[in-house]
Amino acid sequence: MALACLLALGLLPGCAPRSSASATGVDLRIEWVLPADFPAAASLHRLRAGDSTSAVPRVFAAGETPLLGEEISGGVLHGSVDEVQTVVLALRNPLDHPVRFWAAPHLPTPHDAEPALLIRCLCTGETYEVPAHATWTRALQFGIQRRQGVQRMVVTHVITVGEAPSMDAPAHR
């Protein structure tokens, strides 16, 4: 059984939430579905001014302060069509051993809106590791292109504990 951890993706720093998307605005929400036994706590943050938008994961050891902007919690913030925004996913591991995970390919809803999605996320086929008592971070980018009149979208990611499946492994028969 999976535990759904809903994290809002802020697309326009400093913008107050609105009740619905405007003619040029978009609503984008990112949902993380985590296994019930996934020990790391997930949070989504704004990119700090001047920080790199590189997708290379960063690790902060116990006692180090992660380089994170304001946490994006609850609700959905809005952005503009064709605007790509960078946010940072942070995973904090409280355990005495590392946690290895991978992300299954994302699922946009509505499904037919996928061509409008601009995305650089975790579903790369890589296995990631959060060291013991550390915080792991990675920049992610999301946006909605001016296609099909899409103004609202939910993008769901499923995080799975363990190693990512190998594309080189023989197929099961």
C-alpha positions in Angstrom: 0.0 0.0 0.0 1.4 3.4 -0.9 1.2 6.6 1.1 0.5 9.6 -1.1 2.6 12.6 -0.3 1.1 15.6 -2.1 3.5 18.4 -2.8 2.5 21.6 -4.5 4.8 22.9 -7.2 5.3 26.7 -7.1 5.6 28.1 -10.5 5.7 31.8 -9.8 7.8 33.0 -6.9 6.0 35.6 -4.8 2.6 35.1 -6.4 -0.3 34.7 -4.1 -2.6 31.7 -4.8 -5.7 32.3 -6.9 -8.9 30.3 -7.0 -8.4 29.3 -10.7 -6.1 29.6 -13.6 -6.5 32.8 -15.7 -6.5 32.9 -19.4 -2.6 33.0 -19.5 -2.0 31.3 -16.1 -1.6 27.6 -15.4 -2.0 25.4 -12.3 0.5 22.6 -11.9 0.6 20.2 -9.0 3.2 17.5 -8.4 2.1 14.4 -6.5 4.6 12.0 -5.0 3.4 8.5 -4.2 5.7 7.0 -1.7 5.7 3.4 -0.4 4.4 3.1 3.2 7.8 1.9 4.3 9.8 4.7 2.6 11.7 6.2 5.5 12.9 9.5 4.0 10.7 12.6 4.5 10.1 14.5 1.2 9.6 18.2 0.8 9.6 20.6 -2.2 11.3 24.0 -2.1 11.8 27.1 -4.2 15.2 27.4 -5.8 17.3 29.9 -3.8 18.4 33.0 -5.8 21.7 32.3 -7.5 21.6 28.5 -7.0 22.3 26.2 -9.9 19.5 24.6 -11.8 21.7 21.5 -12.4 19.9 18.2 -12.2 22.9 16.7 -10.4 21.9 15.5 -6.9 23.5 17.1 -3.9 24.0 15.5 -0.5 24.2 17.4 2.8 25.6 15.4 5.7 24.1 15.4 9.2 24.8 18.9 10.7 25.1 20.6 7.3 22.4 23.0 6.3 20.9 22.1 2.9 20.8 24.9 0.4 17.0 25.2 0.1 14.7 28.1 -0.6 11.2 28.5 0.9 9.3 25.2 1.3 6.3 24.9 -1.0 3.6 23.3 1.2 -0.1 22.8 0.7 -2.1 24.4 -2.1 -1.1 25.1 -5.6 0.7 28.1 -6.8 0.3 29.5 -10.3 2.5 30.4 -13.2 2.4 31.4 -16.8 2.0 29.4 -20.0 5.5 28.6 -21.5 7.2 29.4 -18.2 9.6 26.7 -16.9 10.2 27.0 -13.2 12.9 25.2 -11.2 12.2 23.8 -7.7 14.2 21.5 -5.4 13.1 18.2 -4.0 14.6 17.4 -0.7 14.6 13.9 1.0 15.8 13.6 4.6 16.9 10.2 5.8 16.6 9.7 9.6 18.0 6.1 9.5 21.4 4.8 10.4 21.7 3.3 6.9 21.4 4.7 3.3 18.1 4.6 1.4 18.2 3.7 -2.3 15.3 4.5 -4.6 14.2 5.3 -8.1 11.2 7.0 -9.7 8.9 5.4 -12.1 7.9 7.4 -15.2 5.6 10.3 -14.4 1.9 10.3 -15.2 0.3 13.5 -16.2 -3.4 14.1 -15.7 -5.3 14.8 -17.9 -3.4 12.2 -20.0 -4.0 13.8 -23.3 -2.3 17.0 -22.0 1.2 15.3 -21.9 2.4 17.0 -25.1 2.0 20.3 -23.3 4.2 19.3 -20.4 7.7 20.7 -20.0 9.6 18.6 -17.5 13.0 17.6 -16.1 12.2 15.2 -13.3 13.5 12.1 -11.4 12.2 9.5 -13.8 15.5 9.0 -15.6 16.0 5.3 -14.9 18.7 6.1 -12.3 19.0 4.7 -8.8 19.5 7.5 -6.2 20.8 7.2 -2.7 20.1 9.2 0.4 23.0 8.5 2.9 22.3 7.8 6.5 21.2 10.9 8.5 21.7 13.1 5.4 19.6 15.3 3.2 19.6 14.6 -0.6 18.4 17.3 -3.0 17.8 17.6 -6.7 16.6 20.4 -8.9 13.5 19.7 -11.0 11.9 21.7 -13.8 8.2 21.9 -14.8 6.0 24.0 -16.9 3.1 23.9 -19.4 3.5 24.9 -23.0 0.9 26.7 -25.0 -0.7 23.6 -26.5 -4.2 22.2 -26.4 -5.4 25.0 -24.1 -4.1 23.1 -21.0 -4.4 25.3 -17.9 -4.4 22.7 -15.1 -2.3 19.5 -14.8 -1.3 17.0 -12.1 1.9 15.2 -12.5 2.2 12.0 -10.4 5.5 10.4 -9.6 5.9 7.0 -7.9 9.0 6.6 -5.8 10.1 3.0 -5.4 12.6 1.6 -2.8 15.5 -0.3 -4.2 17.4 -0.4 -7.5 16.0 0.8 -10.8 15.3 -2.0 -13.3 18.2 -2.5 -15.7 17.4 -2.1 -19.4 20.2 -4.7 -20.0 18.6 -7.4 -17.9 17.2 -10.3 -19.9 13.4 -10.3 -20.3 11.4 -12.7 -18.1 9.5 -15.4 -19.9 
